[in-house]
Amino acid sequence: MIKARVTVTLKNGVLDPQGKAIEGALGALGFDGVSGVRQGKVFDLELEGTDKAKAEAEVKAMCEQLLANTVIENYSVTIS
Amino acid sequence: MIKARVTVTLKNGVLDPQGKAIEGALGALGFDGVSGVRQGKVFDLELEGTDKAKAEAEVKAMCEQLLANTVIENYSVTIS
């Protein structure tokens, strides 16, 4: 069994109102000097088999088709 | 400026219907052998200063107070 982690983040230049809200909330809680807050998503998956290269290719296909909106999001895949 | 990444994941044993839905959708797209899908959140922050130890402690405090619900979620902090 292969474990994979996919991290999906917004591309630079794409507005992130959720991140802005978090930034404001952190400021209101007294955390100063915090900027550039961006929120993304992480997916942990378990795949059958032992071929890591094949698993990575399969997970990238999942990202392209379902997990990430590649118009506005970047993704990275970590296989362990 | 210090960049920090916070990864928030559901604790083991906490139900993740969103993950289950993604698992079903991947199966429907023809990706077989995928199990244990769990969705989490990732936050990228930028902090003023250069003291990495202080930054890590501050980000952990942010997690405890705002970014993670420590009843049902784990968090990990990476400083770069």
Backbone of each chain as nested JSON, in Angstrom:
{
  "chains": [
    {"id": "A", "residues": [
      {"number": 1, "name": "MET", "atoms": {"N": [0.836, -1.194, 0.0], "CA": [0.0, 0.0, 0.0], "C": [0.874, 1.248, 0.0]}},
      {"number": 2, "name": "ILE", "atoms": {"N": [0.504, 2.175, -0.835], "CA": [1.273, 3.415, -0.965], "C": [0.439, 4.574, -0.43]}},
      {"number": 3, "name": "LYS", "atoms": {"N": [1.072, 5.414, 0.379], "CA": [0.374, 6.602, 0.872], "C": [0.787, 7.813, 0.048]}},
      {"number": 4, "name": "ALA", "atoms": {"N": [-0.188, 8.61, -0.319], "CA": [0.094, 9.807, -1.103], "C": [-0.552, 11.009, -0.436]}},
      {"number": 5, "name": "ARG", "atoms": {"N": [0.122, 12.108, -0.512], "CA": [-0.454, 13.372, -0.034], "C": [-0.457, 14.377, -1.175]}},
      {"number": 6, "name": "VAL", "atoms": {"N": [-1.629, 14.957, -1.417], "CA": [-1.775, 15.972, -2.459], "C": [-2.026, 17.308, -1.776]}},
      {"number": 7, "name": "THR", "atoms": {"N": [-1.256, 18.312, -2.13], "CA": [-1.465, 19.654, -1.593], "C": [-1.903, 20.559, -2.738]}},
      {"number": 8, "name": "VAL", "atoms": {"N": [-3.056, 21.169, -2.569], "CA": [-3.619, 22.041, -3.603], "C": [-3.629, 23.464, -3.071]}},
      {"number": 9, "name": "THR", "atoms": {"N": [-2.983, 24.361, -3.787], "CA": [-2.928, 25.76, -3.351], "C": [-3.37, 26.665, -4.494]}},
      {"number": 10, "name": "LEU", "atoms": {"N": [-3.871, 27.821, -4.138], "CA": [-4.277, 28.788, -5.16], "C": [-3.04, 29.336, -5.874]}},
      {"number": 11, "name": "LYS", "atoms": {"N": [-3.168, 29.565, -7.166], "CA": [-2.072, 30.176, -7.916], "C": [-1.865, 31.618, -7.471]}},
      {"number": 12, "name": "ASN", "atoms": {"N": [-0.634, 32.084, -7.656], "CA": [-0.361, 33.493, -7.378], "C": [-1.262, 34.365, -8.232]}},
      {"number": 13, "name": "GLY", "atoms": {"N": [-1.757, 35.42, -7.633], "CA": [-2.6, 36.345, -8.378], "C": [-4.08, 36.048, -8.249]}},
      {"number": 14, "name": "VAL", "atoms": {"N": [-4.411, 34.854, -7.812], "CA": [-5.821, 34.521, -7.604], "C": [-6.23, 35.04, -6.224]}},
      {"number": 15, "name": "LEU", "atoms": {"N": [-7.287, 35.807, -6.186], "CA": [-7.736, 36.373, -4.915], "C": [-8.15, 35.271, -3.954]}},
      {"number": 16, "name": "ASP", "atoms": {"N": [-7.856, 35.457, -2.656], "CA": [-8.193, 34.459, -1.64], "C": [-8.904, 35.146, -0.474]}},
      {"number": 17, "name": "PRO", "atoms": {"N": [-10.215, 35.391, -0.624], "CA": [-10.945, 36.101, 0.443], "C": [-10.934, 35.332, 1.763]}},
      {"number": 18, "name": "GLN", "atoms": {"N": [-10.909, 33.993, 1.684], "CA": [-10.859, 33.191, 2.906], "C": [-9.538, 33.445, 3.656]}},
      {"number": 19, "name": "GLY", "atoms": {"N": [-8.461, 33.493, 2.892], "CA": [-7.161, 33.797, 3.501], "C": [-7.154, 35.188, 4.122]}},
      {"number": 20, "name": "LYS", "atoms": {"N": [-7.762, 36.144, 3.414], "CA": [-7.837, 37.515, 3.935], "C": [-8.618, 37.553, 5.24]}},
      {"number": 21, "name": "ALA", "atoms": {"N": [-9.708, 36.767, 5.309], "CA": [-10.524, 36.734, 6.528], "C": [-9.719, 36.158, 7.688]}},
      {"number": 22, "name": "ILE", "atoms": {"N": [-8.948, 35.11, 7.399], "CA": [-8.112, 34.499, 8.447], "C": [-7.071, 35.502, 8.921]}},
      {"number": 23, "name": "GLU", "atoms": {"N": [-6.495, 36.223, 7.963], "CA": [-5.493, 37.24, 8.301], "C": [-6.099, 38.282, 9.245]}},
      {"number": 24, "name": "GLY", "atoms": {"N": [-7.315, 38.718, 8.928], "CA": [-7.986, 39.685, 9.791], "C": [-8.27, 39.12, 11.168]}},
      {"number": 25, "name": "ALA", "atoms": {"N": [-8.688, 37.85, 11.21], "CA": [-9.001, 37.219, 12.491], "C": [-7.739, 37.061, 13.342]}},
      {"number": 26, "name": "LEU", "atoms": {"N": [-6.629, 36.727, 12.698], "CA": [-5.37, 36.601, 13.453], "C": [-4.959, 37.947, 14.033]}},
      {"number": 27, "name": "GLY", "atoms": {"N": [-5.127, 38.998, 13.233], "CA": [-4.835, 40.344, 13.734], "C": [-5.702, 40.705, 14.93]}},
      {"number": 28, "name": "ALA", "atoms": {"N": [-6.987, 40.353, 14.839], "CA": [-7.921, 40.65, 15.925], "C": [-7.57, 39.882, 17.194]}},
      {"number": 29, "name": "LEU", "atoms": {"N": [-6.929, 38.727, 17.027], "CA": [-6.506, 37.929, 18.191], "C": [-5.179, 38.411, 18.776]}},
      {"number": 30, "name": "GLY", "atoms": {"N": [-4.571, 39.402, 18.139], "CA": [-3.335, 39.96, 18.678], "C": [-2.066, 39.446, 18.017]}},
      {"number": 31, "name": "PHE", "atoms": {"N": [-2.2, 38.665, 16.95], "CA": [-1.001, 38.202, 16.227], "C": [-0.634, 39.254, 15.189]}},
      {"number": 32, "name": "ASP", "atoms": {"N": [0.416, 39.997, 15.481], "CA": [0.818, 41.064, 14.571], "C": [1.86, 40.548, 13.572]}},
      {"number": 33, "name": "GLY", "atoms": {"N": [1.997, 41.278, 12.496], "CA": [3.058, 40.964, 11.541], "C": [2.784, 39.739, 10.688]}},
      {"number": 34, "name": "VAL", "atoms": {"N": [1.514, 39.335, 10.628], "CA": [1.163, 38.2, 9.763], "C": [0.6, 38.744, 8.463]}},
      {"number": 35, "name": "SER", "atoms": {"N": [1.111, 38.258, 7.336], "CA": [0.609, 38.72, 6.049], "C": [0.572, 37.551, 5.078]}},
      {"number": 36, "name": "GLY", "atoms": {"N": [0.035, 37.818, 3.915], "CA": [0.047, 36.822, 2.846], "C": [-0.56, 35.489, 3.214]}},
      {"number": 37, "name": "VAL", "atoms": {"N": [-1.658, 35.507, 3.979], "CA": [-2.287, 34.237, 4.357], "C": [-3.053, 33.679, 3.16]}},
      {"number": 38, "name": "ARG", "atoms": {"N": [-2.801, 32.432, 2.832], "CA": [-3.481, 31.745, 1.738], "C": [-3.942, 30.399, 2.259]}},
      {"number": 39, "name": "GLN", "atoms": {"N": [-5.179, 30.062, 1.962], "CA": [-5.651, 28.751, 2.383], "C": [-5.695, 27.79, 1.214]}},
      {"number": 40, "name": "GLY", "atoms": {"N": [-5.286, 26.576, 1.445], "CA": [-5.356, 25.528, 0.431], "C": [-5.956, 24.263, 1.003]}},
      {"number": 41, "name": "LYS", "atoms": {"N": [-5.864, 23.194, 0.234], "CA": [-6.451, 21.915, 0.642], "C": [-5.391, 20.841, 0.611]}},
      {"number": 42, "name": "VAL", "atoms": {"N": [-5.582, 19.835, 1.446], "CA": [-4.678, 18.691, 1.42], "C": [-5.523, 17.417, 1.387]}},
      {"number": 43, "name": "PHE", "atoms": {"N": [-5.093, 16.449, 0.583], "CA": [-5.794, 15.17, 0.477], "C": [-4.802, 14.056, 0.796]}},
      {"number": 44, "name": "ASP", "atoms": {"N": [-5.165, 13.196, 1.721], "CA": [-4.366, 11.997, 1.978], "C": [-5.081, 10.812, 1.353]}},
      {"number": 45, "name": "LEU", "atoms": {"N": [-4.344, 10.033, 0.577], "CA": [-4.912, 8.888, -0.126], "C": [-4.079, 7.651, 0.16]}},
      {"number": 46, "name": "GLU", "atoms": {"N": [-4.706, 6.506, 0.087], "CA": [-3.984, 5.226, 0.118], "C": [-4.284, 4.497, -1.173]}},
      {"number": 47, "name": "LEU", "atoms": {"N": [-3.211, 4.029, -1.816], "CA": [-3.363, 3.333, -3.095], "C": [-2.84, 1.916, -2.974]}},
      {"number": 48, "name": "GLU", "atoms": {"N": [-3.491, 1.016, -3.673], "CA": [-3.009, -0.368, -3.721], "C": [-1.753, -0.457, -4.573]}},
      {"number": 49, "name": "GLY", "atoms": {"N": [-0.961, -1.487, -4.319], "CA": [0.222, -1.723, -5.137], "C": [1.483, -1.238, -4.467]}},
      {"number": 50, "name": "THR", "atoms": {"N": [2.611, -1.415, -5.148], "CA": [3.903, -1.038, -4.576], "C": [4.731, -0.188, -5.539]}},
      {"number": 51, "name": "ASP", "atoms": {"N": [4.208, 0.049, -6.753], "CA": [4.96, 0.8, -7.759], "C": [4.759, 2.304, -7.538]}},
      {"number": 52, "name": "LYS", "atoms": {"N": [5.773, 2.951, -6.944], "CA": [5.608, 4.369, -6.577], "C": [5.486, 5.286, -7.788]}},
      {"number": 53, "name": "ALA", "atoms": {"N": [6.238, 4.972, -8.846], "CA": [6.186, 5.815, -10.044], "C": [4.787, 5.764, -10.66]}},
      {"number": 54, "name": "LYS", "atoms": {"N": [4.226, 4.553, -10.707], "CA": [2.877, 4.391, -11.261], "C": [1.855, 5.118, -10.377]}},
      {"number": 55, "name": "ALA", "atoms": {"N": [2.034, 4.978, -9.063], "CA": [1.117, 5.634, -8.128], "C": [1.163, 7.148, -8.308]}},
      {"number": 56, "name": "GLU", "atoms": {"N": [2.374, 7.687, -8.462], "CA": [2.496, 9.141, -8.616], "C": [1.797, 9.609, -9.897]}},
      {"number": 57, "name": "ALA", "atoms": {"N": [1.976, 8.853, -10.966], "CA": [1.317, 9.221, -12.228], "C": [-0.201, 9.166, -12.071]}},
      {"number": 58, "name": "GLU", "atoms": {"N": [-0.678, 8.153, -11.343], "CA": [-2.12, 8.002, -11.161], "C": [-2.672, 9.165, -10.314]}},
      {"number": 59, "name": "VAL", "atoms": {"N": [-1.948, 9.518, -9.263], "CA": [-2.423, 10.602, -8.402], "C": [-2.429, 11.93, -9.174]}},
      {"number": 60, "name": "LYS", "atoms": {"N": [-1.425, 12.132, -10.038], "CA": [-1.419, 13.354, -10.851], "C": [-2.629, 13.393, -11.778]}},
      {"number": 61, "name": "ALA", "atoms": {"N": [-2.994, 12.239, -12.32], "CA": [-4.203, 12.184, -13.16], "C": [-5.443, 12.524, -12.334]}},
      {"number": 62, "name": "MET", "atoms": {"N": [-5.5, 12.036, -11.082], "CA": [-6.626, 12.375, -10.196], "C": [-6.7, 13.877, -9.964]}},
      {"number": 63, "name": "CYS", "atoms": {"N": [-5.529, 14.5, -9.784], "CA": [-5.49, 15.95, -9.557], "C": [-6.044, 16.692, -10.764]}},
      {"number": 64, "name": "GLU", "atoms": {"N": [-5.594, 16.275, -11.952], "CA": [-6.026, 16.953, -13.174], "C": [-7.541, 16.834, -13.367]}},
      {"number": 65, "name": "GLN", "atoms": {"N": [-8.078, 15.66, -13.023], "CA": [-9.486, 15.388, -13.323], "C": [-10.437, 15.787, -12.215]}},
      {"number": 66, "name": "LEU", "atoms": {"N": [-9.979, 15.742, -10.952], "CA": [-10.936, 15.95, -9.871], "C": [-10.427, 16.83, -8.731]}},
      {"number": 67, "name": "LEU", "atoms": {"N": [-9.198, 16.566, -8.27], "CA": [-8.815, 17.153, -6.985], "C": [-8.456, 18.628, -7.067]}},
      {"number": 68, "name": "ALA", "atoms": {"N": [-7.934, 19.056, -8.229], "CA": [-7.538, 20.459, -8.357], "C": [-8.237, 21.089, -9.556]}},
      {"number": 69, "name": "ASN", "atoms": {"N": [-8.554, 22.357, -9.426], "CA": [-9.02, 23.153, -10.561], "C": [-7.786, 23.84, -11.129]}},
      {"number": 70, "name": "THR", "atoms": {"N": [-7.221, 23.257, -12.188], "CA": [-5.91, 23.72, -12.66], "C": [-5.956, 25.096, -13.307]}},
      {"number": 71, "name": "VAL", "atoms": {"N": [-7.14, 25.643, -13.485], "CA": [-7.225, 27.03, -13.982], "C": [-6.725, 27.996, -12.909]}},
      {"number": 72, "name": "ILE", "atoms": {"N": [-7.077, 27.713, -11.649], "CA": [-6.726, 28.651, -10.576], "C": [-5.871, 28.025, -9.475]}},
      {"number": 73, "name": "GLU", "atoms": {"N": [-5.613, 26.724, -9.566], "CA": [-4.899, 26.062, -8.471], "C": [-3.68, 25.292, -8.956]}},
      {"number": 74, "name": "ASN", "atoms": {"N": [-2.656, 25.276, -8.132], "CA": [-1.501, 24.406, -8.323], "C": [-1.652, 23.192, -7.416]}},
      {"number": 75, "name": "TYR", "atoms": {"N": [-1.015, 22.096, -7.791], "CA": [-1.012, 20.945, -6.895], "C": [0.38, 20.349, -6.83]}},
      {"number": 76, "name": "SER", "atoms": {"N": [0.679, 19.727, -5.701], "CA": [1.923, 18.967, -5.586], "C": [1.593, 17.623, -4.956]}},
      {"number": 77, "name": "VAL", "atoms": {"N": [2.31, 16.606, -5.395], "CA": [2.061, 15.238, -4.954], "C": [3.299, 14.725, -4.222]}},
      {"number": 78, "name": "THR", "atoms": {"N": [3.079, 14.167, -3.033], "CA": [4.17, 13.528, -2.291], "C": [3.795, 12.066, -2.067]}},
      {"number": 79, "name": "ILE", "atoms": {"N": [4.678, 11.172, -2.49], "CA": [4.437, 9.742, -2.297], "C": [5.331, 9.262, -1.152]}},
      {"number": 80, "name": "SER", "atoms": {"N": [4.776, 8.468, -0.254], "CA": [5.622, 7.957, 0.842], "C": [5.353, 6.463, 1.059]}}
    ]},
    {"id": "B", "residues": [
      {"number": 1, "name": "MET", "atoms": {"N": [11.701, 38.049, 6.566], "CA": [10.369, 37.458, 6.516], "C": [10.463, 35.932, 6.564]}},
      {"number": 2, "name": "ILE", "atoms": {"N": [9.605, 35.334, 7.362], "CA": [9.599, 33.878, 7.521], "C": [8.317, 33.332, 6.91]}},
      {"number": 3, "name": "LYS", "atoms": {"N": [8.461, 32.265, 6.13], "CA": [7.274, 31.614, 5.567], "C": [6.948, 30.383, 6.403]}},
      {"number": 4, "name": "ALA", "atoms": {"N": [5.683, 30.213, 6.7], "CA": [5.251, 29.057, 7.478], "C": [4.11, 28.37, 6.743]}},
      {"number": 5, "name": "ARG", "atoms": {"N": [4.1, 27.052, 6.847], "CA": [2.981, 26.279, 6.303], "C": [2.385, 25.449, 7.436]}},
      {"number": 6, "name": "VAL", "atoms": {"N": [1.071, 25.581, 7.606], "CA": [0.343, 24.816, 8.613], "C": [-0.528, 23.792, 7.885]}},
      {"number": 7, "name": "THR", "atoms": {"N": [-0.399, 22.536, 8.277], "CA": [-1.253, 21.487, 7.706], "C": [-2.164, 20.961, 8.806]}},
      {"number": 8, "name": "VAL", "atoms": {"N": [-3.467, 21.052, 8.561], "CA": [-4.467, 20.621, 9.541], "C": [-5.185, 19.394, 8.982]}},
      {"number": 9, "name": "THR", "atoms": {"N": [-5.137, 18.291, 9.718], "CA": [-5.797, 17.064, 9.267], "C": [-6.718, 16.555, 10.363]}},
      {"number": 10, "name": "LEU", "atoms": {"N": [-7.738, 15.82, 9.97], "CA": [-8.648, 15.22, 10.946], "C": [-7.926, 14.123, 11.721]}},
      {"number": 11, "name": "LYS", "atoms": {"N": [-8.227, 14.014, 12.997], "CA": [-7.658, 12.938, 13.802], "C": [-8.203, 11.593, 13.342]}},
      {"number": 12, "name": "ASN", "atoms": {"N": [-7.425, 10.546, 13.595], "CA": [-7.901, 9.198, 13.301], "C": [-9.189, 8.93, 14.074]}},
      {"number": 13, "name": "GLY", "atoms": {"N": [-10.116, 8.27, 13.425], "CA": [-11.366, 7.932, 14.104], "C": [-12.457, 8.957, 13.899]}},
      {"number": 14, "name": "VAL", "atoms": {"N": [-12.074, 10.159, 13.455], "CA": [-13.097, 11.176, 13.167], "C": [-13.633, 10.92, 11.755]}},
      {"number": 15, "name": "LEU", "atoms": {"N": [-14.931, 10.818, 11.63], "CA": [-15.531, 10.549, 10.325], "C": [-15.249, 11.689, 9.354]}},
      {"number": 16, "name": "ASP", "atoms": {"N": [-15.022, 11.344, 8.085], "CA": [-14.719, 12.353, 7.076], "C": [-15.614, 12.11, 5.853]}},
      {"number": 17, "name": "PRO", "atoms": {"N": [-16.862, 12.584, 5.912], "CA": [-17.774, 12.346, 4.785], "C": [-17.29, 12.973, 3.489]}},
      {"number": 18, "name": "GLN", "atoms": {"N": [-16.585, 14.094, 3.599], "CA": [-16.038, 14.744, 2.393], "C": [-15.018, 13.818, 1.719]}},
      {"number": 19, "name": "GLY", "atoms": {"N": [-14.144, 13.231, 2.544], "CA": [-13.175, 12.269, 2.017], "C": [-13.863, 11.081, 1.377]}},
      {"number": 20, "name": "LYS", "atoms": {"N": [-14.907, 10.594, 2.012], "CA": [-15.654, 9.451, 1.46], "C": [-16.263, 9.802, 0.109]}},
      {"number": 21, "name": "ALA", "atoms": {"N": [-16.792, 11.031, 0.004], "CA": [-17.386, 11.473, -1.267], "C": [-16.329, 11.532, -2.363]}},
      {"number": 22, "name": "ILE", "atoms": {"N": [-15.133, 12.032, -2.013], "CA": [-14.046, 12.108, -2.993], "C": [-13.642, 10.696, -3.426]}},
      {"number": 23, "name": "GLU", "atoms": {"N": [-13.579, 9.786, -2.447], "CA": [-13.236, 8.392, -2.747], "C": [-14.24, 7.809, -3.748]}},
      {"number": 24, "name": "GLY", "atoms": {"N": [-15.544, 8.082, -3.505], "CA": [-16.563, 7.588, -4.425], "C": [-16.43, 8.202, -5.802]}},
      {"number": 25, "name": "ALA", "atoms": {"N": [-16.117, 9.497, -5.848], "CA": [-15.986, 10.186, -7.134], "C": [-14.781, 9.656, -7.907]}},
      {"number": 26, "name": "LEU", "atoms": {"N": [-13.683, 9.366, -7.194], "CA": [-12.499, 8.806, -7.867], "C": [-12.831, 7.435, -8.441]}},
      {"number": 27, "name": "GLY", "atoms": {"N": [-13.567, 6.629, -7.67], "CA": [-13.981, 5.319, -8.175], "C": [-14.833, 5.457, -9.428]}},
      {"number": 28, "name": "ALA", "atoms": {"N": [-15.746, 6.435, -9.416], "CA": [-16.626, 6.647, -10.56], "C": [-15.856, 7.103, -11.792]}},
      {"number": 29, "name": "LEU", "atoms": {"N": [-14.703, 7.767, -11.563], "CA": [-13.863, 8.208, -12.682], "C": [-12.956, 7.086, -13.188]}},
      {"number": 30, "name": "GLY", "atoms": {"N": [-12.996, 5.929, -12.532], "CA": [-12.202, 4.798, -13.007], "C": [-10.896, 4.579, -12.259]}},
      {"number": 31, "name": "PHE", "atoms": {"N": [-10.674, 5.348, -11.197], "CA": [-9.461, 5.134, -10.397], "C": [-9.764, 4.06, -9.35]}},
      {"number": 32, "name": "ASP", "atoms": {"N": [-9.238, 2.855, -9.59], "CA": [-9.502, 1.749, -8.668], "C": [-8.406, 1.67, -7.601]}},
      {"number": 33, "name": "GLY", "atoms": {"N": [-8.742, 0.998, -6.523], "CA": [-7.726, 0.718, -5.505], "C": [-7.381, 1.915, -4.648]}},
      {"number": 34, "name": "VAL", "atoms": {"N": [-8.242, 2.938, -4.643], "CA": [-8.011, 4.1, -3.799], "C": [-8.853, 3.952, -2.538]}},
      {"number": 35, "name": "SER", "atoms": {"N": [-8.233, 4.125, -1.395], "CA": [-8.989, 4.005, -0.144], "C": [-8.466, 5.033, 0.851]}},
      {"number": 36, "name": "GLY", "atoms": {"N": [-9.134, 5.107, 1.956], "CA": [-8.661, 5.966, 3.051], "C": [-8.457, 7.412, 2.677]}},
      {"number": 37, "name": "VAL", "atoms": {"N": [-9.361, 7.969, 1.856], "CA": [-9.201, 9.371, 1.454], "C": [-9.632, 10.272, 2.605]}},
      {"number": 38, "name": "ARG", "atoms": {"N": [-8.775, 11.192, 2.964], "CA": [-9.066, 12.157, 4.027], "C": [-8.73, 13.543, 3.509]}},
      {"number": 39, "name": "GLN", "atoms": {"N": [-9.616, 14.479, 3.758], "CA": [-9.32, 15.852, 3.331], "C": [-8.934, 16.724, 4.511]}},
      {"number": 40, "name": "GLY", "atoms": {"N": [-7.952, 17.535, 4.311], "CA": [-7.522, 18.48, 5.34], "C": [-7.334, 19.862, 4.75]}},
      {"number": 41, "name": "LYS", "atoms": {"N": [-6.726, 20.73, 5.54], "CA": [-6.55, 22.123, 5.129], "C": [-5.082, 22.494, 5.24]}},
      {"number": 42, "name": "VAL", "atoms": {"N": [-4.678, 23.42, 4.426], "CA": [-3.314, 23.927, 4.521], "C": [-3.367, 25.455, 4.51]}},
      {"number": 43, "name": "PHE", "atoms": {"N": [-2.553, 26.063, 5.371], "CA": [-2.479, 27.519, 5.45], "C": [-1.032, 27.942, 5.217]}},
      {"number": 44, "name": "ASP", "atoms": {"N": [-0.83, 28.869, 4.302], "CA": [0.489, 29.464, 4.105], "C": [0.47, 30.858, 4.688]}},
      {"number": 45, "name": "LEU", "atoms": {"N": [1.454, 31.147, 5.537], "CA": [1.523, 32.444, 6.21], "C": [2.901, 33.054, 5.99]}},
      {"number": 46, "name": "GLU", "atoms": {"N": [2.942, 34.367, 6.056], "CA": [4.222, 35.064, 6.076], "C": [4.29, 35.875, 7.358]}},
      {"number": 47, "name": "LEU", "atoms": {"N": [5.408, 35.718, 8.084], "CA": [5.567, 36.415, 9.365], "C": [6.759, 37.348, 9.294]}},
      {"number": 48, "name": "GLU", "atoms": {"N": [6.618, 38.48, 9.977], "CA": [7.738, 39.404, 10.066], "C": [8.807, 38.842, 10.988]}},
      {"number": 49, "name": "GLY", "atoms": {"N": [10.041, 39.31, 10.809], "CA": [11.112, 38.901, 11.698], "C": [11.966, 37.81, 11.098]}},
      {"number": 50, "name": "THR", "atoms": {"N": [12.982, 37.386, 11.852], "CA": [13.909, 36.375, 11.357], "C": [14.115, 35.243, 12.36]}},
      {"number": 51, "name": "ASP", "atoms": {"N": [13.485, 35.325, 13.533], "CA": [13.672, 34.303, 14.573], "C": [12.722, 33.13, 14.311]}},
      {"number": 52, "name": "LYS", "atoms": {"N": [13.294, 32.038, 13.777], "CA": [12.44, 30.917, 13.364], "C": [11.784, 30.217, 14.544]}},
      {"number": 53, "name": "ALA", "atoms": {"N": [12.511, 30.12, 15.669], "CA": [11.936, 29.446, 16.844], "C": [10.738, 30.231, 17.37]}},
      {"number": 54, "name": "LYS", "atoms": {"N": [10.908, 31.55, 17.425], "CA": [9.806, 32.405, 17.883], "C": [8.626, 32.306, 16.916]}},
      {"number": 55, "name": "ALA", "atoms": {"N": [8.921, 32.301, 15.619], "CA": [7.859, 32.206, 14.625], "C": [7.094, 30.896, 14.776]}},
      {"number": 56, "name": "GLU", "atoms": {"N": [7.826, 29.804, 15.0], "CA": [7.161, 28.504, 15.134], "C": [6.235, 28.499, 16.352]}},
      {"number": 57, "name": "ALA", "atoms": {"N": [6.719, 29.064, 17.463], "CA": [5.892, 29.119, 18.672], "C": [4.638, 29.959, 18.423]}},
      {"number": 58, "name": "GLU", "atoms": {"N": [4.814, 31.065, 17.689], "CA": [3.671, 31.938, 17.406], "C": [2.655, 31.226, 16.51]}},
      {"number": 59, "name": "VAL", "atoms": {"N": [3.146, 30.525, 15.496], "CA": [2.228, 29.829, 14.586], "C": [1.492, 28.715, 15.33]}},
      {"number": 60, "name": "LYS", "atoms": {"N": [2.189, 28.032, 16.25], "CA": [1.5, 27.004, 17.037], "C": [0.386, 27.618, 17.899]}},
      {"number": 61, "name": "ALA", "atoms": {"N": [0.653, 28.789, 18.44], "CA": [-0.399, 29.476, 19.204], "C": [-1.584, 29.824, 18.31]}},
      {"number": 62, "name": "MET", "atoms": {"N": [-1.293, 30.245, 17.069], "CA": [-2.383, 30.539, 16.114], "C": [-3.214, 29.288, 15.845]}},
      {"number": 63, "name": "CYS", "atoms": {"N": [-2.527, 28.141, 15.718], "CA": [-3.239, 26.88, 15.468], "C": [-4.167, 26.568, 16.627]}},
      {"number": 64, "name": "GLU", "atoms": {"N": [-3.648, 26.708, 17.85], "CA": [-4.446, 26.371, 19.036], "C": [-5.672, 27.276, 19.138]}},
      {"number": 65, "name": "GLN", "atoms": {"N": [-5.496, 28.547, 18.764], "CA": [-6.572, 29.516, 18.98], "C": [-7.527, 29.658, 17.808]}},
      {"number": 66, "name": "LEU", "atoms": {"N": [-7.029, 29.426, 16.601], "CA": [-7.881, 29.732, 15.451], "C": [-7.845, 28.698, 14.333]}},
      {"number": 67, "name": "LEU", "atoms": {"N": [-6.649, 28.276, 13.94], "CA": [-6.554, 27.546, 12.672], "C": [-7.016, 26.103, 12.755]}},
      {"number": 68, "name": "ALA", "atoms": {"N": [-6.871, 25.489, 13.928], "CA": [-7.269, 24.085, 14.063], "C": [-8.27, 23.939, 15.201]}},
      {"number": 69, "name": "ASN", "atoms": {"N": [-9.185, 23.014, 15.046], "CA": [-10.065, 22.61, 16.137], "C": [-9.412, 21.389, 16.775]}},
      {"number": 70, "name": "THR", "atoms": {"N": [-8.698, 21.613, 17.87], "CA": [-7.845, 20.543, 18.408], "C": [-8.649, 19.399, 19.031]}},
      {"number": 71, "name": "VAL", "atoms": {"N": [-9.965, 19.548, 19.136], "CA": [-10.782, 18.423, 19.591], "C": [-10.791, 17.313, 18.534]}},
      {"number": 72, "name": "ILE", "atoms": {"N": [-10.87, 17.71, 17.263], "CA": [-10.998, 16.715, 16.198], "C": [-9.883, 16.79, 15.165]}},
      {"number": 73, "name": "GLU", "atoms": {"N": [-8.972, 17.766, 15.305], "CA": [-7.957, 17.944, 14.262], "C": [-6.548, 17.966, 14.836]}},
      {"number": 74, "name": "ASN", "atoms": {"N": [-5.615, 17.429, 14.057], "CA": [-4.192, 17.575, 14.345], "C": [-3.628, 18.666, 13.449]}},
      {"number": 75, "name": "TYR", "atoms": {"N": [-2.528, 19.279, 13.894], "CA": [-1.873, 20.233, 13.005], "C": [-0.368, 20.026, 13.03]}},
      {"number": 76, "name": "SER", "atoms": {"N": [0.268, 20.403, 11.926], "CA": [1.726, 20.387, 11.909], "C": [2.203, 21.689, 11.277]}},
      {"number": 77, "name": "VAL", "atoms": {"N": [3.313, 22.191, 11.781], "CA": [3.844, 23.484, 11.349], "C": [5.209, 23.269, 10.703]}},
      {"number": 78, "name": "THR", "atoms": {"N": [5.392, 23.823, 9.52], "CA": [6.69, 23.78, 8.855], "C": [7.146, 25.218, 8.624]}},
      {"number": 79, "name": "ILE", "atoms": {"N": [8.333, 25.531, 9.104], "CA": [8.888, 26.871, 8.918], "C": [9.967, 26.791, 7.843]}},
      {"number": 80, "name": "SER", "atoms": {"N": [9.965, 27.733, 6.893], "CA": [11.023, 27.692, 5.873], "C": [11.598, 29.081, 5.656]}}
    ]}
  ]
}
